[in-house]
C-alpha cells in the first residue's frame, strides 16, 4: 500500500481540504500515520470534529475501490501526482495551501526553467485577445511554459498562442477532466494535452463551481515564476483574485498597459511592472 491511495482516500472520500491535509501531515508525518492516530489525537487538532474523524476512519474502507479507479484513470491517459511524490512541483509545495493531489493529462511536470502565468478577463476585447495570443507565441518561442486557466477570453488566447507556436502550455482546470469548462474549449484542451498538460485537483467527473474556478488561481500562480496580466475588466474581475495571490506569494507581477484603465494604473501604483505587450517580453524574462 502506497501513500498515494491514502492521500486520495483522505481527499476524495473524507473530503479533507488542502489546509486541513497540511495540518494532518505536519502533525502525524505521513498519511499512513494519520490512520494510525487515535480519536483523541485527531480530535486535539483545531480543524477536527467528531464527524470529520468518522469520515477519515471510514475512508480507509475505500482503498480497493481507489486502486481500481487509479487503474481506470491510467487507461484514460490520466495520471496522479500527490504532494508526497518526487514529481510534484516544488514551487507548489511552497504555497500556503498546496493541493494534496493533482490529476493530469499530458506531460507534467515539464523540465523547463521558466513558467509564466498569463491571465486576464474572460470579457476580453479584440485587442486584448490579440495581445494574449502574441504573448503566448513569443513565450513559446523562448521555450517558456505558458500557464493559464483555460477560461474564455485572455486565458484561452494565451494557450492558443503557445499551441500555435508548438510550445508548451499548462491549463489549470477548476473541474474534473471529464468536464472541460467552458465546453467550447474541448478541442483546445485536447491540443494542450499534446503540448503540455491539463491539470486539476478535482476528480474525473467533478462539475464546475465558482469556488473551484477561483481556487485554481493559487495553482496557476504557484506553478509560475511570474504573472502577466493582459487585460482586466473594469467592472470587477476574477483576475484580481490572481493578482492578490501573486502579491501574497511574492511573485513578480507584470501588467499590459491599457489607456484609460484605472485598474491597470492602480496595479502599477501598487508595484506591478507595466509592459506594452509581446514586444516587452525580453524585459520580463531578463527581470527573472
LINLIN-V509863 format. One record per pair of residues at least 4 apart in sequence whose ideal C-beta (glycine too) atoms are under 6 Angstrom apart, sorted by the first residue. I is the first residue (numbers start at 0). J is the second residue. Records with the same first field share a line. If there is no record, write none. Layout:
BEGIN
I->J  J
END
This chain:
BEGIN
2->6  30  83
3->81
4->62  65
5->30  31
6->30  81  99  100
7->11  65
8->12  58  61  65
9->13  15
10->15  99  100
11->202
12->58  61
13->54  55  58
15->19  20
17->96  98
18->96
19->46
20->99
22->46
23->27  33
27->32  33  36
28->32
34->59
36->40  41
38->42  52
41->47  52
42->47
47->51
53->57
61->65
72->77
76->104
77->102  104  176
78->103
79->100  102
80->84  86  87  101
81->100
82->87  97  99
88->108  222
90->221  222
91->97  221
92->97
94->217  221
98->200
101->198  200
102->199
103->107  196  198
104->176  192  197
105->192  195  196
106->196
107->196
109->144  167
111->144
113->143  224
114->144  146  222  223  224
115->138  143  223  225
116->146  219  220  223  226
117->134  145  147  157  227
118->147  154  238  241
119->153  228  229  230  238
120->152  230  231  232  236  238
121->150  151  152
122->232
123->127  128  152  153  230
127->153  229  230
128->156
130->229  255  276
131->153  156  157  229
132->156  159  160
133->277
134->277
135->145  157  160  161
136->160  164
137->277  280
138->143  145
139->161  164  166
140->164
144->167
145->157  161  168
146->169  219  222  223
147->154  157  158
148->154  171  215  219
149->154  170  184
150->154
151->181
153->229  230
158->168  191
161->166  168
162->190  194
167->194  195
168->191  194  195
169->195  196  198
170->191  197
171->198  215  218  219
172->199
173->211  212  215
174->178  180  205  207
175->201  202  203  204  205
176->203
177->203  204
178->206
179->185  188
180->207
184->188
188->197
191->195  197
192->197
201->205
213->240
216->240  241  244
217->221  244
220->226  241  244  245  248  250
224->287
225->250  251  287
226->245  250  252
227->253
228->254
229->255
231->236  238  262
232->236
233->262
245->250  252
252->271
253->272  274  283
254->263  266  271  273
255->274  276
256->273
257->263
266->271
267->271  273
274->279
275->279
END
